[in-house]
Amino acid sequence: MPRRSVTDRRKVPRHERDARRLFTGSELQALMAESSRRCSHPCCDSPFLSLQAHHMIFHSRGGITRRENGLLLCRNCHAMLHDGFMPPRLVFALKRCGNSDGLKAGIEYQDADALLERIEIVRQTPLTPAAKFTLLNDILVDANFLRSTAGRFIVLAHALVAKAAVLNDQTPPVRATLASTLTAMDNRRLWSQMLSSRAARYARKVGDDWLALRALHAIAVCYNARNRFSGSVAAHRRVLRFLDSRSSSVRNCEGTYLLRSRVLREMGVCMAKHTERSTHAHRRVNESLDMAAALGDLHDIDDALVRCCEAATFLDDLREASTMLGRLYGRWSGMDANLRAIVIKLDARLAIAVGKRAEAEELVLRGSRWCESHGIHHQAYHFARLAWNLERDASDARHVILT
């Protein structure tokens, strides 16, 4: 089965594509002469690996199988392009150059640290998702011209993790209906999951454990957001196994304990949503709460309490959920905007579960306004779905709160 690619979206129907999929011998010889029988990437460390002809405009998008639409790349660079590490405009720049030495002479080489600093600036600057994507794609282009292989891989991985974060947290669901919004969000989460998977692989290649953990954790979060709960539990287990396989200096630092605490509670909530192993779900979230309390990190404690309340709601332990919700409102002043949105959402779910429809409608409206005013797009669709469930007036309380 062919590997899925982050660049193979918006395919055209098969009957509209070029009938010829592969380049002929004469076309391959012309491409060989054009690239001096080397990989067309000027910074390729393996220019003499077996070469493969690449459609610059993808065949699946209607690109023709002709010399003018072809480019020779080694199998490593070809795989990186289809993994999303090389933006398409870079490929056109390589083609215009005609040979790798000509482009190499005109390159202004950059430092990996400078590119990592640019990624951090993009992450912290309040820009639109489209603007952030444009800047991150610029960084991806520049990263392809780093002299160091390790530096190139680490910048590429950081940039793709940043792109995954934009897809997960900062893209507003602008669609006409709830169904189209959910479909669009599922597609974005799938794309983010694929980007995170590539980033984790390249982070492991250069031995950056923290970046690999961030990417692996992002994969688990994407599974959960797509309602693939068994997949999310398995992905969280992979994160824990990766943590356990690291050196003692990594396993025993405070950041690792915080991440382990978060992974345990998210795994417990996924188990609760999957309606299986309620004992295991309770154990995971309670263990996470104990770890957060021992570390004394206030934000981590708040998040652990939120997950405990969420797990109790999904497991129909409404008394425990109500107790946890009371504790959360007692800590309201110290919470950030995102956690406050989740608390309002949990309060609405609990109101639905106990049959307080009017109170639930008021909480959903309040939560929607809160998300809109603070730009919390990834929580806004939960309130939209709760509102939709309230309009349906479904009799199955569990189905109503599973959003």
C-alpha positions in Angstrom: 0.0 0.0 0.0 1.5 3.4 -1.0 2.5 5.7 1.9 0.2 8.6 2.5 1.7 12.0 1.9 1.0 15.4 3.5 1.5 16.8 0.0 -1.0 14.6 -1.8 -4.2 16.4 -1.0 -6.8 17.9 -3.4 -6.4 15.1 -5.9 -8.0 15.4 -9.3 -10.1 12.5 -10.6 -8.1 9.7 -12.3 -9.7 10.2 -15.7 -8.5 13.8 -15.7 -4.8 12.9 -15.0 -2.0 12.4 -17.5 -2.5 8.8 -18.8 1.3 8.2 -18.6 2.5 8.0 -14.9 6.2 7.1 -15.4 8.9 9.1 -17.2 10.4 7.4 -20.4 14.0 6.5 -20.9 14.8 9.6 -23.1 13.2 11.9 -20.5 15.2 10.4 -17.7 18.4 10.8 -19.7 17.5 14.5 -20.3 16.9 15.0 -16.6 20.2 13.2 -15.8 22.0 15.6 -18.0 20.2 18.6 -16.5 21.2 17.6 -12.9 24.8 16.3 -13.8 23.6 12.9 -12.7 23.4 14.0 -9.1 20.5 14.7 -6.7 19.2 18.2 -7.5 19.2 19.3 -3.9 22.4 21.4 -3.5 22.9 20.4 0.2 22.2 16.7 -0.2 24.7 14.6 1.8 24.0 11.6 -0.4 24.0 12.9 -4.0 24.9 9.6 -5.5 22.2 7.5 -4.1 19.7 6.0 -6.6 17.9 8.8 -8.2 14.2 9.1 -8.6 12.2 11.3 -11.0 9.7 13.6 -9.1 6.7 15.4 -10.6 7.0 19.0 -9.4 3.3 19.4 -9.9 2.1 16.1 -8.5 0.6 13.6 -11.0 -2.3 13.2 -8.6 -3.0 16.9 -8.9 -3.0 16.9 -12.7 0.8 17.3 -13.3 2.1 16.1 -16.7 4.8 13.4 -17.1 7.2 15.5 -19.1 10.7 16.7 -18.7 9.6 20.3 -17.9 7.6 18.9 -14.9 10.3 16.5 -13.7 13.2 16.8 -11.2 15.7 14.2 -10.2 16.1 13.6 -6.4 17.8 10.9 -4.4 15.5 8.6 -2.5 16.2 10.4 0.8 15.3 13.9 -0.5 12.3 12.5 -2.4 11.0 11.0 0.8 11.5 14.2 2.7 9.6 16.2 0.1 6.6 13.8 0.3 6.8 14.0 4.1 6.3 17.7 3.9 9.8 18.9 4.8 10.5 20.6 1.5 7.9 23.1 0.4 6.9 22.9 -3.3 8.4 26.3 -4.2 11.8 25.0 -3.2 11.4 22.3 -5.8 10.7 24.9 -8.5 13.8 26.9 -7.4 15.9 23.7 -7.9 14.4 23.2 -11.3 15.1 26.8 -12.4 18.7 26.6 -11.3 19.4 23.8 -13.8 22.2 22.2 -11.8 23.1 21.9 -8.1 26.4 23.8 -8.3 24.8 26.9 -9.8 22.3 27.2 -7.0 24.9 26.3 -4.3 27.1 29.2 -5.4 24.2 31.7 -4.8 23.1 30.4 -1.4 23.5 32.5 1.7 24.0 29.8 4.3 22.3 30.4 7.7 22.8 29.2 11.2 20.5 26.5 12.7 20.3 28.5 16.0 19.0 31.6 14.1 16.3 29.5 12.4 15.2 28.0 15.7 15.0 31.5 17.1 12.8 32.5 14.2 10.5 29.5 14.9 10.1 30.6 18.5 9.3 34.1 17.5 6.6 32.8 15.1 5.1 30.7 17.9 4.9 33.5 20.3 3.8 36.3 17.9 0.0 36.8 17.7 -0.6 36.3 14.0 -3.3 34.6 11.9 -2.8 30.9 11.2 -2.2 31.7 7.5 0.6 34.2 8.3 2.2 31.7 10.7 2.1 29.0 8.1 3.7 31.3 5.5 6.6 32.2 7.9 7.1 28.6 8.9 7.3 27.5 5.3 9.9 30.2 4.7 11.9 28.7 7.6 11.5 25.2 6.0 13.0 26.5 2.8 15.9 28.1 4.6 16.5 24.9 6.7 17.0 22.9 3.5 20.2 24.9 2.9 21.9 24.3 6.3 25.3 22.8 5.9 24.9 20.4 8.9 22.7 17.4 8.5 21.8 17.3 12.2 21.1 21.0 12.2 18.8 20.6 9.1 16.9 17.7 10.7 16.4 19.5 14.0 15.1 22.7 12.4 12.8 20.8 10.1 11.4 18.8 13.0 10.9 22.0 15.1 9.2 23.7 12.2 6.8 20.8 11.6 5.9 20.6 15.3 5.1 24.3 15.2 2.9 23.8 12.1 1.1 20.9 13.9 0.5 23.2 16.9 -1.1 25.8 14.6 -3.4 23.2 13.1 -4.4 21.9 16.5 -4.9 25.1 18.5 -5.2 28.2 16.4 -7.2 27.5 13.3 -10.8 28.7 13.7 -13.6 26.4 12.5 -15.2 28.6 9.8 -17.8 26.4 8.2 -21.5 26.7 7.3 -22.7 23.7 9.4 -21.5 21.7 12.4 -21.0 18.6 10.2 -18.7 20.4 7.8 -16.8 22.0 10.8 -16.2 18.6 12.4 -15.0 17.2 9.0 -12.6 20.1 8.5 -11.3 19.7 12.0 -10.8 16.0 11.6 -8.8 16.6 8.4 -6.7 19.2 10.2 -6.0 16.8 13.1 -5.1 14.1 10.6 -2.7 16.4 8.9 -1.2 17.5 12.2 -0.9 13.8 13.2 1.1 13.1 10.1 3.4 16.1 10.5 4.1 15.1 14.2 4.9 11.6 13.1 7.5 12.8 10.6 8.9 15.3 13.2 9.3 12.5 15.8 11.2 10.4 13.3 13.7 13.1 12.5 14.0 14.2 16.1 15.0 10.6 17.1 17.5 10.6 14.3 19.4 13.5 15.8 18.8 12.4 19.4 16.6 15.3 20.6 14.6 13.4 23.2 12.4 16.3 24.2 11.4 17.2 20.7 10.6 13.6 20.0 8.5 13.4 23.1 6.6 16.6 22.1 5.9 15.1 18.7 4.8 11.7 20.0 2.5 13.4 22.5 1.0 15.5 19.8 0.1 12.3 17.9 -1.7 11.0 21.0 -3.6 14.3 21.4 -4.6 14.2 17.7 -6.0 10.7 18.1 -8.1 11.9 21.1 -9.4 14.9 19.2 -10.5 12.7 16.3 -12.4 10.5 18.7 -10.0 7.6 18.1 -9.8 6.7 21.8 -8.2 3.3 21.5 -5.5 4.8 19.2 -4.9 7.6 21.6 -4.4 5.2 24.5 -1.9 3.2 22.4 -0.1 6.4 21.4 0.1 7.6 25.1 1.6 4.2 26.0 4.2 4.7 23.3 5.1 8.0 24.9 5.5 6.3 28.3 7.7 3.6 26.8 9.8 6.2 25.1 10.2 8.0 28.5 11.2 4.8 30.2 13.8 4.0 27.6 15.6 7.3 28.0 18.7 7.9 30.2 18.3 8.5 33.9 19.1 12.2 33.4 16.1 12.6 31.2 13.7 10.3 33.2 14.4 12.0 36.6 14.1 15.7 35.7 11.1 17.8 36.7 10.0 18.3 33.1 9.7 14.6 32.6 7.6 14.1 35.7 5.3 16.9 34.5 5.0 15.2 31.1 4.4 11.8 32.6 1.7 13.3 34.8 -0.1 14.8 31.8 0.2 11.7 29.7 -1.3 9.5 32.5 -4.3 11.7 33.0 -5.0 12.1 29.3 -4.7 8.3 28.9 -7.2 7.9 31.8 -9.7 10.2 30.1 -9.4 8.4 26.8 -10.0 5.1 28.7 -13.1 6.6 30.2 -14.3 7.9 26.8 -13.8 4.4 25.4 -16.2 3.1 28.1 -13.7 0.3 29.1 -11.6 -0.4 32.1 -13.1 2.2 34.4 -10.8 1.0 37.2 -7.7 1.7 35.1 -9.1 5.1 34.1 -9.6 6.1 37.7 -6.2 4.8 38.6 -4.4 6.8 35.9 -6.1 10.1 36.6 -5.7 9.8 40.4 -2.0 8.8 40.0 -1.6 11.9 37.8 -3.2 14.1 40.4 -0.9 12.8 43.1 2.2 13.4 40.9 1.0 17.0 40.2 0.4 17.7 43.9 3.8 16.3 44.8 5.5 18.5 42.2 3.5 21.6 43.4 3.0 23.0 39.9 -0.3 25.0 40.2 -1.2 24.8 36.5 -0.5 21.1 36.4 -2.7 20.6 39.5 -5.5 22.6 37.8 -5.2 20.5 34.7 -5.1 17.3 36.7 -8.3 18.3 38.5 -10.0 19.1 35.2 -9.1 15.6 33.8 -10.3 13.9 37.0 -13.6 15.7 36.6 -13.8 14.9 32.9 -13.1 11.2 33.5 -15.7 11.0 36.3 -18.3 12.5 34.0 -17.6 10.0 31.2 -17.7 7.2 33.7 -21.1 8.4 35.0 -19.7 9.1 38.4 -21.6 12.3 38.7 -21.1 12.8 42.4 -17.3 12.7 42.0 -17.6 15.0 39.0 -19.6 17.5 41.0 -17.1 17.4 43.8 -14.2 18.0 41.4 -16.1 20.8 39.7 -16.5 22.5 43.1 -12.8 22.3 43.7 -12.1 23.8 40.2 -14.4 26.8 40.8 -12.6 27.3 44.1 -9.3 27.7 42.1 -10.9 29.8 39.3 -8.9 33.0 39.8 -5.6 31.2 39.2 -6.6 29.5 36.0 -5.7 30.5 32.5 -8.3 31.2 29.8 -8.2 27.7 28.2 -8.7 25.9 31.5 -11.6 28.2 32.4 -13.2 27.3 29.1 -12.9 23.6 29.9 -14.4 24.1 33.4 -17.4 25.8 31.8 -17.7 23.0 29.3 -17.6 20.3 32.1 -20.2 22.2 34.1 -22.5 22.2 31.0 -21.9 18.5 30.4 -22.8 17.8 34.1 -25.9 19.9 33.8 -27.0 17.9 30.7 -26.3 14.6 32.5 -28.5 15.5 35.4 -31.3 17.0 33.2 -30.8 20.7 33.9 -31.4 21.8 30.3 -31.9 25.6 30.9 -28.8 25.8 33.0 -26.8 23.8 30.4 -28.0 26.2 27.6 -26.9 29.2 29.6 -23.5 27.6 30.3 -23.0 26.7 26.6 -23.8 30.3 25.5 -21.4 31.6 28.2 -18.6 29.2 27.1 -19.1 30.1 23.4 -18.7 33.8 24.1 -15.7 33.2 26.3 -14.0 31.2 23.6 -14.8 33.8 21.0 -13.5 36.7 23.1 -10.2 34.8 23.9 -9.6 33.2 20.5 -9.8 29.6 21.9 -10.9 27.9 18.7 -10.2 24.3 19.6 -12.7 24.6 22.5 -15.3 26.6 20.6 -16.3 23.6 18.5 -17.0 21.6 21.7 -19.6 24.2 22.7 -21.0 24.2 19.2 -21.5 20.5 19.4 -23.0 20.7 22.9 -25.5 23.3 21.6 -26.3 20.9 18.7 -26.9 18.1 21.1 -29.2 20.3 23.2 -31.2 21.2 20.1 -31.6 17.5 19.3 -32.8 16.9 22.9 -31.4 13.3 22.7 -32.5 10.9 25.4 -29.2 9.1 25.8 -27.4 11.3 28.4 -24.0 9.6 27.7 -24.3 10.2 24.0 -25.0 13.9 24.7 -22.0 14.5 26.9 -19.6 12.5 24.6 -18.4 15.5 22.5 
